[in-house]
Amino acid sequence: MAKSKKLITLAAFSSALFATSASALILPISVGADAGITDVKYKGRSATGYFWAINGKLHINDYTSIYTGYGETTADIPDENGVDQDFTSTSIPLALQVNIPIVLGDVYVRGGGNYYDNTYMAEKEDGWGLLGAVGINLSPGIGPGLAVELTYRDAGNAETSSIGVGASLSF
């Protein structure tokens, strides 16, 4: 009896993921890459840096998707003597994205968490932080797309605020 309940639950969950959207009937995934400029604040000091990321989305339906990927942020942050030191932060996000359709694409809001790994001089730090994003995606639904996005990411002693552009491919 317990085995049949698990099977029914799995079937219902699978149906919800793959059959709730017209675009999900083909393949409910998108892959993409982003890059841009970011403001990094680390322990009271700040600098302008750069980021790049690869990402993927699993579309649950026309309005929501699960977002994940891998990204890296770099900046030269001055130490207490004013000497620029290398700062690197890697991130693996996991977030829920809500899309609001417009004529050619959608406007979206994303929120969730990210696993981060920061390195500044001899200091290393890792853990879980929060992330949020708002953006616009220009895409016909299936095929190539272009996005512009504002992102905030909390990564322990570091905070980043970014503006980026990205390209994606929806299947």
Phi and psi restraints in degrees (value plus and minus 20) as a CYANA .aco file:
   2 ALA   PHI     -85.2   -45.2
   2 ALA   PSI     -55.3   -15.3
   3 LYS   PHI     -86.8   -46.8
   3 LYS   PSI     -59.2   -19.2
   4 SER   PHI     -89.4   -49.4
   4 SER   PSI     -53.3   -13.3
   5 LYS   PHI     -85.1   -45.1
   5 LYS   PSI     -60.3   -20.3
   6 LYS   PHI     -85.1   -45.1
   6 LYS   PSI     -60.0   -20.0
   7 LEU   PHI     -86.1   -46.1
   7 LEU   PSI     -61.7   -21.7
   8 ILE   PHI     -85.3   -45.3
   8 ILE   PSI     -62.7   -22.7
   9 THR   PHI     -82.8   -42.8
   9 THR   PSI     -64.0   -24.0
  10 LEU   PHI     -82.6   -42.6
  10 LEU   PSI     -61.6   -21.6
  11 ALA   PHI     -85.3   -45.3
  11 ALA   PSI     -61.2   -21.2
  12 ALA   PHI     -85.9   -45.9
  12 ALA   PSI     -62.5   -22.5
  13 PHE   PHI     -84.1   -44.1
  13 PHE   PSI     -63.8   -23.8
  14 SER   PHI     -81.7   -41.7
  14 SER   PSI     -62.2   -22.2
  15 SER   PHI     -82.8   -42.8
  15 SER   PSI     -60.8   -20.8
  16 ALA   PHI     -85.1   -45.1
  16 ALA   PSI     -58.3   -18.3
  17 LEU   PHI     -91.4   -51.4
  17 LEU   PSI     -62.0   -22.0
  18 PHE   PHI    -123.9   -83.9
  18 PHE   PSI     -30.2     9.8
  19 ALA   PHI    -142.1  -102.1
  19 ALA   PSI     -10.7    29.3
  20 THR   PHI    -111.5   -71.5
  20 THR   PSI     -20.9    19.1
  21 SER   PHI    -157.0  -117.0
  21 SER   PSI     123.4   163.4
  22 ALA   PHI     -85.3   -45.3
  22 ALA   PSI     -59.6   -19.6
  23 SER   PHI     -92.1   -52.1
  23 SER   PSI     -45.3    -5.3
  24 ALA   PHI     -92.9   -52.9
  24 ALA   PSI     -33.1     6.9
  25 LEU   PHI     -90.5   -50.5
  25 LEU   PSI     -41.4    -1.4
  26 ILE   PHI    -105.3   -65.3
  26 ILE   PSI     -97.7   -57.7
  27 LEU   PHI    -169.2  -129.2
  27 LEU   PSI     103.7   143.7
  28 PRO   PHI    -105.4   -65.4
  28 PRO   PSI      20.7    60.7
  29 ILE   PHI    -149.8  -109.8
  29 ILE   PSI     135.5   175.5
  30 SER   PHI    -155.6  -115.6
  30 SER   PSI     124.6   164.6
  31 VAL   PHI    -146.7  -106.7
  31 VAL   PSI     129.4   169.4
  32 GLY   PHI    -180.6  -140.6
  32 GLY   PSI     158.9   198.9
  33 ALA   PHI    -161.7  -121.7
  33 ALA   PSI     121.5   161.5
  34 ASP   PHI    -148.6  -108.6
  34 ASP   PSI     136.2   176.2
  35 ALA   PHI    -175.3  -135.3
  35 ALA   PSI     134.5   174.5
  36 GLY   PHI     157.6   197.6
  36 GLY   PSI    -185.2  -145.2
  37 ILE   PHI    -129.2   -89.2
  37 ILE   PSI     126.6   166.6
  38 THR   PHI    -160.8  -120.8
  38 THR   PSI     128.2   168.2
  39 ASP   PHI    -119.0   -79.0
  39 ASP   PSI      99.1   139.1
  40 VAL   PHI    -128.1   -88.1
  40 VAL   PSI     109.0   149.0
  41 LYS   PHI    -136.3   -96.3
  41 LYS   PSI     104.8   144.8
  42 TYR   PHI    -155.3  -115.3
  42 TYR   PSI      93.6   133.6
  43 LYS   PHI      30.4    70.4
  43 LYS   PSI      26.8    66.8
  44 GLY   PHI      66.0   106.0
  44 GLY   PSI     -29.5    10.5
  45 ARG   PHI    -125.1   -85.1
  45 ARG   PSI     132.2   172.2
  46 SER   PHI    -159.5  -119.5
  46 SER   PSI     139.0   179.0
  47 ALA   PHI    -180.0  -140.0
  47 ALA   PSI     142.8   182.8
  48 THR   PHI    -116.0   -76.0
  48 THR   PSI     114.7   154.7
  49 GLY   PHI    -158.4  -118.4
  49 GLY   PSI    -183.1  -143.1
  50 TYR   PHI    -152.4  -112.4
  50 TYR   PSI     136.2   176.2
  51 PHE   PHI    -159.9  -119.9
  51 PHE   PSI     138.5   178.5
  52 TRP   PHI    -163.2  -123.2
  52 TRP   PSI     134.6   174.6
  53 ALA   PHI    -175.8  -135.8
  53 ALA   PSI     131.0   171.0
  54 ILE   PHI    -135.0   -95.0
  54 ILE   PSI     126.2   166.2
  55 ASN   PHI    -167.8  -127.8
  55 ASN   PSI     146.9   186.9
  56 GLY   PHI    -167.2  -127.2
  56 GLY   PSI     131.5   171.5
  57 LYS   PHI    -151.4  -111.4
  57 LYS   PSI     117.0   157.0
  58 LEU   PHI    -125.0   -85.0
  58 LEU   PSI      92.0   132.0
  59 HIS   PHI     -98.4   -58.4
  59 HIS   PSI      99.4   139.4
  60 ILE   PHI    -101.0   -61.0
  60 ILE   PSI     -63.2   -23.2
  61 ASN   PHI    -176.1  -136.1
  61 ASN   PSI    -187.7  -147.7
  62 ASP   PHI     -84.9   -44.9
  62 ASP   PSI     -39.4     0.6
  63 TYR   PHI    -131.3   -91.3
  63 TYR   PSI     -38.2     1.8
  64 THR   PHI    -153.7  -113.7
  64 THR   PSI     131.4   171.4
  65 SER   PHI    -172.3  -132.3
  65 SER   PSI     140.0   180.0
  66 ILE   PHI    -121.1   -81.1
  66 ILE   PSI     108.9   148.9
  67 TYR   PHI    -132.2   -92.2
  67 TYR   PSI     116.3   156.3
  68 THR   PHI    -172.0  -132.0
  68 THR   PSI     154.1   194.1
  69 GLY   PHI     146.6   186.6
  69 GLY   PSI    -174.7  -134.7
  70 TYR   PHI    -168.3  -128.3
  70 TYR   PSI     114.4   154.4
  71 GLY   PHI    -162.2  -122.2
  71 GLY   PSI     139.5   179.5
  72 GLU   PHI    -157.2  -117.2
  72 GLU   PSI     113.8   153.8
  73 THR   PHI    -138.1   -98.1
  73 THR   PSI     115.8   155.8
  74 THR   PHI    -151.4  -111.4
  74 THR   PSI     126.4   166.4
  75 ALA   PHI    -178.5  -138.5
  75 ALA   PSI     139.3   179.3
  76 ASP   PHI    -125.4   -85.4
  76 ASP   PSI      82.3   122.3
  77 ILE   PHI    -121.7   -81.7
  77 ILE   PSI     108.9   148.9
  78 PRO   PHI     -87.8   -47.8
  78 PRO   PSI     120.8   160.8
  79 ASP   PHI    -103.3   -63.3
  79 ASP   PSI    -190.4  -150.4
  80 GLU   PHI     -85.7   -45.7
  80 GLU   PSI     -38.1     1.9
  81 ASN   PHI    -114.2   -74.2
  81 ASN   PSI     -20.0    20.0
  82 GLY   PHI      66.5   106.5
  82 GLY   PSI     -12.9    27.1
  83 VAL   PHI    -109.0   -69.0
  83 VAL   PSI     108.0   148.0
  84 ASP   PHI     -85.7   -45.7
  84 ASP   PSI     111.9   151.9
  85 GLN   PHI    -143.9  -103.9
  85 GLN   PSI     128.0   168.0
  86 ASP   PHI     -90.3   -50.3
  86 ASP   PSI     112.8   152.8
  87 PHE   PHI    -141.2  -101.2
  87 PHE   PSI     111.0   151.0
  88 THR   PHI    -153.6  -113.6
  88 THR   PSI     114.8   154.8
  89 SER   PHI    -154.0  -114.0
  89 SER   PSI     107.1   147.1
  90 THR   PHI    -126.4   -86.4
  90 THR   PSI     131.7   171.7
  91 SER   PHI    -164.5  -124.5
  91 SER   PSI     119.9   159.9
  92 ILE   PHI    -142.9  -102.9
  92 ILE   PSI      82.1   122.1
  93 PRO   PHI    -104.9   -64.9
  93 PRO   PSI     135.5   175.5
  94 LEU   PHI    -163.1  -123.1
  94 LEU   PSI      92.9   132.9
  95 ALA   PHI    -166.3  -126.3
  95 ALA   PSI     142.0   182.0
  96 LEU   PHI    -121.7   -81.7
  96 LEU   PSI     110.5   150.5
  97 GLN   PHI    -134.0   -94.0
  97 GLN   PSI     111.9   151.9
  98 VAL   PHI    -131.8   -91.8
  98 VAL   PSI     104.8   144.8
  99 ASN   PHI    -126.5   -86.5
  99 ASN   PSI     118.4   158.4
 100 ILE   PHI    -135.6   -95.6
 100 ILE   PSI      90.6   130.6
 101 PRO   PHI     -83.1   -43.1
 101 PRO   PSI     121.3   161.3
 102 ILE   PHI    -145.3  -105.3
 102 ILE   PSI    -195.4  -155.4
 103 VAL   PHI     -74.4   -34.4
 103 VAL   PSI     -71.3   -31.3
 104 LEU   PHI    -146.8  -106.8
 104 LEU   PSI      53.9    93.9
 105 GLY   PHI     106.5   146.5
 105 GLY   PSI    -162.5  -122.5
 106 ASP   PHI    -179.9  -139.9
 106 ASP   PSI     139.7   179.7
 107 VAL   PHI    -122.1   -82.1
 107 VAL   PSI     119.9   159.9
 108 TYR   PHI    -157.4  -117.4
 108 TYR   PSI     138.6   178.6
 109 VAL   PHI    -149.3  -109.3
 109 VAL   PSI     115.2   155.2
 110 ARG   PHI    -149.4  -109.4
 110 ARG   PSI     118.9   158.9
 111 GLY   PHI    -166.7  -126.7
 111 GLY   PSI     124.9   164.9
 112 GLY   PHI     150.3   190.3
 112 GLY   PSI    -168.3  -128.3
 113 GLY   PHI    -145.7  -105.7
 113 GLY   PSI     150.5   190.5
 114 ASN   PHI    -168.1  -128.1
 114 ASN   PSI     121.1   161.1
 115 TYR   PHI    -108.9   -68.9
 115 TYR   PSI     107.5   147.5
 116 TYR   PHI    -142.8  -102.8
 116 TYR   PSI     138.7   178.7
 117 ASP   PHI    -161.3  -121.3
 117 ASP   PSI      87.4   127.4
 118 ASN   PHI    -122.9   -82.9
 118 ASN   PSI     122.6   162.6
 119 THR   PHI    -154.3  -114.3
 119 THR   PSI     103.7   143.7
 120 TYR   PHI    -158.9  -118.9
 120 TYR   PSI      95.2   135.2
 121 MET   PHI      33.1    73.1
 121 MET   PSI    -141.3  -101.3
 122 ALA   PHI    -114.1   -74.1
 122 ALA   PSI     -19.5    20.5
 123 GLU   PHI    -107.2   -67.2
 123 GLU   PSI     113.6   153.6
 124 LYS   PHI    -148.7  -108.7
 124 LYS   PSI     122.6   162.6
 125 GLU   PHI    -170.0  -130.0
 125 GLU   PSI     119.0   159.0
 126 ASP   PHI    -161.8  -121.8
 126 ASP   PSI     142.1   182.1
 127 GLY   PHI     141.7   181.7
 127 GLY   PSI    -181.3  -141.3
 128 TRP   PHI    -134.4   -94.4
 128 TRP   PSI     118.4   158.4
 129 GLY   PHI    -157.3  -117.3
 129 GLY   PSI    -200.0  -160.0
 130 LEU   PHI    -121.0   -81.0
 130 LEU   PSI     136.7   176.7
 131 LEU   PHI    -164.1  -124.1
 131 LEU   PSI     133.0   173.0
 132 GLY   PHI    -168.6  -128.6
 132 GLY   PSI     129.2   169.2
 133 ALA   PHI    -171.0  -131.0
 133 ALA   PSI     133.2   173.2
 134 VAL   PHI    -158.6  -118.6
 134 VAL   PSI     119.7   159.7
 135 GLY   PHI    -184.0  -144.0
 135 GLY   PSI     158.9   198.9
 136 ILE   PHI    -148.7  -108.7
 136 ILE   PSI     113.7   153.7
 137 ASN   PHI    -137.8   -97.8
 137 ASN   PSI     102.5   142.5
 138 LEU   PHI    -121.9   -81.9
 138 LEU   PSI      89.4   129.4
 139 SER   PHI    -179.5  -139.5
 139 SER   PSI     123.1   163.1
 140 PRO   PHI     -96.6   -56.6
 140 PRO   PSI     -20.2    19.8
 141 GLY   PHI      93.0   133.0
 141 GLY   PSI     -80.5   -40.5
 142 ILE   PHI    -137.3   -97.3
 142 ILE   PSI     111.6   151.6
 143 GLY   PHI      95.0   135.0
 143 GLY   PSI    -176.8  -136.8
 144 PRO   PHI     -96.4   -56.4
 144 PRO   PSI     135.3   175.3
 145 GLY   PHI    -167.2  -127.2
 145 GLY   PSI     142.2   182.2
 146 LEU   PHI    -151.7  -111.7
 146 LEU   PSI     116.0   156.0
 147 ALA   PHI    -152.2  -112.2
 147 ALA   PSI     130.1   170.1
 148 VAL   PHI    -144.8  -104.8
 148 VAL   PSI     114.3   154.3
 149 GLU   PHI    -165.2  -125.2
 149 GLU   PSI     123.8   163.8
 150 LEU   PHI    -128.4   -88.4
 150 LEU   PSI     110.6   150.6
 151 THR   PHI    -152.0  -112.0
 151 THR   PSI     121.1   161.1
 152 TYR   PHI    -140.1  -100.1
 152 TYR   PSI     115.9   155.9
 153 ARG   PHI    -158.8  -118.8
 153 ARG   PSI     107.9   147.9
 154 ASP   PHI    -118.5   -78.5
 154 ASP   PSI     105.5   145.5
 155 ALA   PHI    -155.9  -115.9
 155 ALA   PSI      49.8    89.8
 156 GLY   PHI      47.8    87.8
 156 GLY   PSI    -138.0   -98.0
 157 ASN   PHI     -97.7   -57.7
 157 ASN   PSI     -23.2    16.8
 158 ALA   PHI    -134.4   -94.4
 158 ALA   PSI     126.3   166.3
 159 GLU   PHI    -152.0  -112.0
 159 GLU   PSI     119.1   159.1
 160 THR   PHI    -147.9  -107.9
 160 THR   PSI     120.8   160.8
 161 SER   PHI    -144.1  -104.1
 161 SER   PSI     100.9   140.9
 162 SER   PHI    -147.1  -107.1
 162 SER   PSI     133.4   173.4
 163 ILE   PHI    -145.9  -105.9
 163 ILE   PSI     110.3   150.3
 164 GLY   PHI    -163.2  -123.2
 164 GLY   PSI     143.3   183.3
 165 VAL   PHI    -141.2  -101.2
 165 VAL   PSI     130.8   170.8
 166 GLY   PHI    -168.9  -128.9
 166 GLY   PSI     142.5   182.5
 167 ALA   PHI    -143.9  -103.9
 167 ALA   PSI     125.9   165.9
 168 SER   PHI    -161.4  -121.4
 168 SER   PSI     145.1   185.1
 169 LEU   PHI    -154.8  -114.8
 169 LEU   PSI      98.6   138.6
 170 SER   PHI    -121.9   -81.9
 170 SER   PSI     116.5   156.5
